[in-house]
Amino acid sequence: MGKSNLKRSELRENVFMLLYMSEFYDKEEMQEQLDYYINGMMSADDDGESWFAGFLEQYINSHAKAAGVEPIQLTAAEKEQVSERFRLINDATGKIDPIIEKNSVGWSISRFGKTDLAIMRLAIYEIKFDDDIPAKVAINEAVELAKRYGGAQSASFINGVLAKVV
């Protein structure tokens, strides 16, 4: 597989989208949805023939533009990188969710909005399980995702919870 030139912020944003999407599907359906997302993304090494790729690209681009984000195209290596990071985080939710609940006093996982939960899972994975990413960077990036995709109070809430984690 080729080399990935994906910036960490781009990797993080794609993984966030998958984590958010995973909240709407059970485990059996999620692999199929992951395949749709990854294989449906308009690829930099793709000829763009797939109708689904075109549809998904248009959908993602419209939401990205609404959020003020420039959509990106992924190479095969980058798609694999996104998939692998998503799987690692998804597999670690049994360890991540208790950390979230412990540090968000008075809140249970079931009360969180899906966007905030996806952002916190991603950030806590980076803080606790990825030695390459400094905690401060993980928190700052999570706050930026929350500003872009979350509700009015998401950024400050997520910042507060993550500050307790470190």
Backbone hydrogen bonds, N-H to C=O, Kabsch-Sander energy under -0.5 kcal/mol:
donor,donor_aa,acceptor,acceptor_aa,energy
11,L,7,K,-2.6
12,R,8,R,-3.0
13,E,9,S,-2.1
14,N,10,E,-2.2
15,V,11,L,-2.5
16,F,12,R,-2.7
17,M,13,E,-2.1
18,L,14,N,-1.8
19,L,15,V,-2.8
20,Y,16,F,-2.9
21,M,17,M,-2.5
22,S,18,L,-2.3
23,E,19,L,-0.6
23,E,20,Y,-1.3
24,F,21,M,-1.9
25,Y,22,S,-1.0
30,M,26,D,-1.9
31,Q,27,K,-0.9
33,Q,29,E,-2.1
34,L,30,M,-3.0
35,D,31,Q,-2.3
36,Y,32,E,-2.4
37,Y,33,Q,-2.7
38,I,34,L,-3.1
39,N,35,D,-2.8
40,G,36,Y,-1.7
41,M,37,Y,-1.2
44,A,74,L,-1.3
46,D,43,S,-1.3
54,G,50,S,-2.0
55,F,51,W,-2.5
56,L,52,F,-3.4
57,E,53,A,-2.6
58,Q,54,G,-2.2
59,Y,55,F,-2.5
60,I,56,L,-3.1
61,N,57,E,-2.8
62,S,58,Q,-2.3
63,H,59,Y,-2.0
64,A,60,I,-3.1
65,K,61,N,-2.8
66,A,62,S,-1.9
67,A,63,H,-1.5
68,G,65,K,-1.3
69,V,64,A,-3.6
74,L,42,M,-1.0
79,K,75,T,-2.4
80,E,76,A,-2.0
81,Q,77,A,-2.0
82,V,78,E,-2.5
83,S,79,K,-2.6
84,E,80,E,-2.7
85,R,81,Q,-2.2
86,F,82,V,-2.4
87,R,83,S,-2.5
88,L,84,E,-2.4
89,I,85,R,-2.3
90,N,86,F,-3.1
91,D,87,R,-2.7
92,A,88,L,-1.0
93,T,90,N,-1.0
95,K,92,A,-1.7
96,I,92,A,-2.3
97,D,93,T,-2.8
99,I,95,K,-0.7
99,I,96,I,-0.6
100,I,96,I,-2.0
101,E,97,D,-2.7
102,K,98,P,-2.4
103,N,99,I,-1.6
104,S,100,I,-0.8
104,S,101,E,-0.6
107,W,104,S,-2.2
111,R,108,S,-1.9
112,F,108,S,-0.7
112,F,109,I,-1.1
117,L,113,G,-2.5
118,A,114,K,-2.2
119,I,115,T,-2.3
120,M,116,D,-2.6
121,R,117,L,-2.6
122,L,118,A,-2.1
123,A,119,I,-2.5
124,I,120,M,-2.9
125,Y,121,R,-2.1
126,E,122,L,-2.1
127,I,123,A,-2.6
128,K,124,I,-2.9
129,F,125,Y,-2.8
130,D,125,Y,-0.7
130,D,126,E,-0.8
131,D,129,F,-0.6
133,I,130,D,-1.3
138,A,134,P,-2.2
139,I,135,A,-2.5
140,N,136,K,-2.5
141,E,137,V,-2.8
142,A,138,A,-2.0
143,V,139,I,-2.5
144,E,140,N,-2.1
145,L,141,E,-2.4
146,A,142,A,-2.4
147,K,143,V,-2.3
148,R,144,E,-1.9
149,Y,145,L,-3.1
150,G,145,L,-0.5
150,G,146,A,-1.9
154,S,151,G,-0.9
155,A,151,G,-0.6
157,F,153,Q,-2.3
158,I,154,S,-3.1
159,N,155,A,-2.4
160,G,156,S,-2.2
161,V,157,F,-2.3
162,L,158,I,-2.8
163,A,159,N,-2.1
164,K,160,G,-1.1
164,K,161,V,-0.5
165,V,161,V,-1.0
166,V,162,L,-1.4
